[in-house]
Amino acid sequence: MNAARSSCLEVRSIAADVRRGLTAERKWLPPHLFYDEAGSALYEQITQLDEYYPTRAEREIFETHADAIVARASHGWDGRLSVVELGAGSASKTRVLLHALLRRQPTCLYVPIDVSQAALAQAERMLRAALPSVRVQPLAMSHDCALSAMGHVPARQLVMFIGSSVGNFDDDEASRLLAGVRETFGREATVLLGTDLRKSPGVLVPAYDDAAGVTAAFNKNVLTRINRELGGHFRLDRFRHVARWNDAESRIEMHLESTVGHEVDVDGLDLRVRFAAGETIHTESSVKYTIPRVRRLLGAAGFRLEHSFHDAQRRFATHLCRVHDETARPRAASELAR
């Protein structure tokens, strides 16, 4: 693990991403920029909001089905199961699953991966106190860097990508990421994938534009981070948070909309960015899936959907997936019929 840390930055510089996004014809910023210390704390607040149902729905799935998930993930395997989690955050829901795993085996290796060092530190403190039998080995790095560090993980792995984080990617990007998991762990790989499901925009939009303004603060925090780390001069009062439902793409989009025409200097990039009134920076997409779309995404990555677990209201689904053919060539999701 130490060699992997030295060969791959724990938290990559944000400069290249910010320059690329702010100089694009349609401005954008990648969602990993949300998760500095302040952003991670704001996200934890979001998960407690009445409007934001996904965290509660997936926690309900784990509390109801954790033993069944562990049994399926362990099927045909007599040894110990290790858990690797992409985008682990504070691992509050994962603790429910780890409890179930410890009912099957005396100890467990858990490798949480996240770009937020603050979230990983919180997860490690929580788990060491609550589940001392779990050996926690955090990796503060991006998914692609972390997958190159996974050779040390013993035995069979359950690779978790929950919380609907997969919805931040378009289908081809998501399939490439899952194909990377498959290539890293081989045909023994078992994936637990969380997906938010398509539903009424009347439910979806408030989940990303809450009445208390916590999500707005979370979104604007990316500008605060650019100001702090790259010498930006963004005035937050000149931008407003916007959440939109894109029906054609079946996704919620978060934007920061400039309320006036103005220019912003980013000293660390020697860059001046011009904004027209009403122009936006696209900061995040969150795809809302159907089960057939999930099957296509998995199939493009070389996985098959074995079983889907739902909350009682069927707002959310957590899928247990296995490699279906080690020799099959993963295809882009766009190659498969929609």
N, C-alpha and C positions, 0 to 999 in steps of 0.2 A: 504493500500500500504506500509506503514512503517513497518508493521509486516512482510510482504513478503520480504522487503529488508533485515531485520535483520535475517530472516531464510534462506536466499539464497544469496550467495556472489554476489555483483554487477558485478564484473569482476573476474572470477575464476583464480586461479593460473595457469600459463602455464606450470609449471614444470612437472606435470604428463603427459601431452600430449606430451611435447618435449621428455621426457625420452622414452615413449612408441614408439613414431615415429622413433626416431633415433636409437633405438636398434632393430627395426624390421628387418626381413630378407631383405625386400624391403623397404627402408627408406621412410618415409612420414612425413609430418607435416599438421595439420588441417588448413583449410583456415581462421578460425577465428583469427589466429595469425597475419594475414595481418593488422588488423585494430587497431593498436595503433594510436597515433595522427599523426605521419608522414605517416603511411600507409593510413589512411583515407584521408589525403590531396592528396596523390598520386592517390588514386582511383578517387577523384573528377577530377583530371587532365585527367585521362584515359577517363572518360565519355565525355570529350570535344574533344577527338582525332578524326580526320577524319576516321581512320580505325575502330573505335569502334562504330558501328551502334546501338547496343541494346538500349542504353539510349535514343537516338533520336527517334528510332522507337516506343518505349513505350510511350514517351512523346507525340508523334503524336497521338497515340491511345487515350490518356487521353484528349488531346486538342480537338479531334474530337468527342469523345464518352462519355465524363464525365457525361453529363446530362442523357444519356441513361443508363449508369452504375448505377448512383445513383437511377434512377427510378426503375430499376430492383431490386436493392438491397433493396429498400424501399417498394416494392410491397406488399400490404396487411398489411402494418404496418402504423398506424397513429401517432405513437410516434416519438421521436427523435432517429436518428441512431447514434451510436457511432462507432468510427474507431479505430481498433487495428492493428498495423503494425509490423510484424516480419522482422527484418533486415532493419530497417527504414533508416539508414544512415543519410544523410542531409535532406531527405524528400522533395527534390526539385520537383520531379514529383508529389508527393502526394498533394502538395499545389494546383495543378490544380483540383484534385478531391474534395478537401475540399472547394474550391470556389464553385463548383457545388452543394455540399451538403448544403452550406449556402444559396443558392438560394431556397432551399426547407424548411429549418428550421433556426431559428434565432441564435442558438448556437450549438456547437458540442464538445464532449469530444474526444480527440485524444490521444491515448497511443502508442507512438513510442518505440520500443524495439530494442536494439542493444548492442553489446559488447563494442562498441567504445563510451566512454563518450564524447570524443571530438566531434564526429559527432552528438550525441544527443544534446549537448550544442549548436552547430551551428543551428540545426533544430529548437530548442526551441526559440532561438533569432530571427531567420527568421520569424517564424510563429507568434510570439507575435507582431512583427512589422507589418507584412503584413495582418494578420488575427486575430485581437484582440478578435473576437467572438469565436475563437477556444480555448478551455481549454486544455492545453498541460500537460500531466502527463507522463514524460519519465521513462522508466525502463532500467537501464544499467545492463543487465544480459543476460544469454543465453536463447534460446527459451524455453527449458524445465523448467527452473526455473521460467521464466515469466508466463508461462501458469498456474502455480500453484498460481499466484498472481491475476488472472483475475476475482475473485469473486466480486470485487467492481465495475466492469464496468456495467453500467445500461442499461436497455432496450435491443434492438436488436443491434448486433454488425456486422459490416463489417470487417472481418479479412483479411488484405492484406499481401500477400507474393509475392512481385513483383520483377522486375529486373532480373528474371531468377535465383534468389538465390536457388530455388528448384533444379536447375541443379547441385549444389555442392554435392548433395546426390545421392546415388544409389536409385533405385526405391523402394526397401523395406524400407530404411531409410526415404525417402520422405513420403511414405504412413503412416509410424508410426507417423511422425510429424503431418501430417494432421489428422490422427485419434486422436491424442492428442488435436488438436483444436476442433474436433467434440465432444470429451468427456468433454472438458472444457465448451463449449458454448451450447451444446445440439442441439436439432433439429432446433432451430432458427438460427443456425450459417450460415452465408453466407461468402464464401471465394472468394477473388479476387486473382487469381494466374497468375503470369507472366511466360511465357516460351519462350525461344529462339527456333526457328524452324530449322530443319535440312536443310542444303544448301551446296553449293560448298565449299570444303576446301580452295579454292582460296580466298573466302570471309572470312571464319572463322579464318584461321591461322593468317592473318595480324591483326585481331581484338585483338589478344592476343600476338602479337609480333610486335608492332608498330615501325615505322622507327625511331622515336625520342628516343626510349629506355625508355619510361616512365613505361611501363609494366615490363620491366626488373628490373628497380629500385624498383618498387612495390614488385616484387617477392623476390629480394635480401634483402628487408627490414626486412623479417622475421629473417634473420641471424643477422642483426644489432640489432633487438629486443632481440634475445637470448643472444648476447654479452652483451647488456646493463642490462637485467633483471636477467640473470642466470650466468653471468660471463663466457660467451663463448669466444672462441678465433678464431672464423671464420674469415678468410681472404676472403673478397668478390671478390678479383681479382683471386681467385682460383676456382670460380664457374661461370658458364654462364647460363643465362636464356634460356629455351627451351620450345617452344609450339608445341605440336604434335596433329594431328588428329588421333583418334582411331576409325576407321570406324566400327569395330565390335560392339563397345559399343556406337557408335554415340555420341562421346564426344570429346571436346578439353581437353587435359591434359597439365598442366604447371608443369615443373620440374626445379630443380636447378642441373646442371650437374657439377661434379667435373672434372676440366681440368687436374689434376695431381693426382697421388697417394699420400695421406698424412693423417695425423691424426689431430684431433681437440679436445682439452680439453674443457669441460664445467664444470667449477669449482663448480658452485652452485649445480650440480647434481653428483659431484664426478665421472665424466664420461669421458672416452676417446673414441672418435668415429673414426673409420678407414674408409677411402674412397679409393676405387680403381679409377684409371683414367677412366673416362666415366661413373662412377656410379652416379645415380641421387637420389635426394630427391623429391618425388612426393608431390607437395604443393596444387594443386587444380585440380578438374575436373569440366567441365561445359557441362552438357548433352544438346544435341540439339534434340528436340522432333518432333514427328509426332502427329497429333491430336488423332489417335487411341491409341498411347502410353499414352497420357495425360488422356484419358478416363479410361484406365486400372489402372493407378496410383490412380486416384480419386476414382474409384470403390472399390479398395482395402482398401481405407480409409473410405468408407461409404458415399461418396459424388457422386452426379451426375453432369455432365457438362450441365449447362443450356444454356449458350451462349458464343461464342468466338468472341472477337473483334480483328481485324488485322490492321496493318498499311497498307498504300497504296501498298507497294511492297510485302506485306505478308511475311516479314522477321521474324516477331515477333507476338505473340498472347497473349492476356490477357483474362482469362477465368473467368466467373462468375459461381460459383458452390454452390450447396445446398445439405444438408443432404437428402439422398434418402430413408433411412429406419432406424429409430432410433434403431430398435431391431436387425438389421442385424449384424452379426459378421464380423468386418473388416478382410480381408484376406491379406496375404502378396502378394505383386505385383508379386512375382515369382510363386505364385500358379495359376496365370491367364495366359492363353495362350498368347504368344508373338505375 
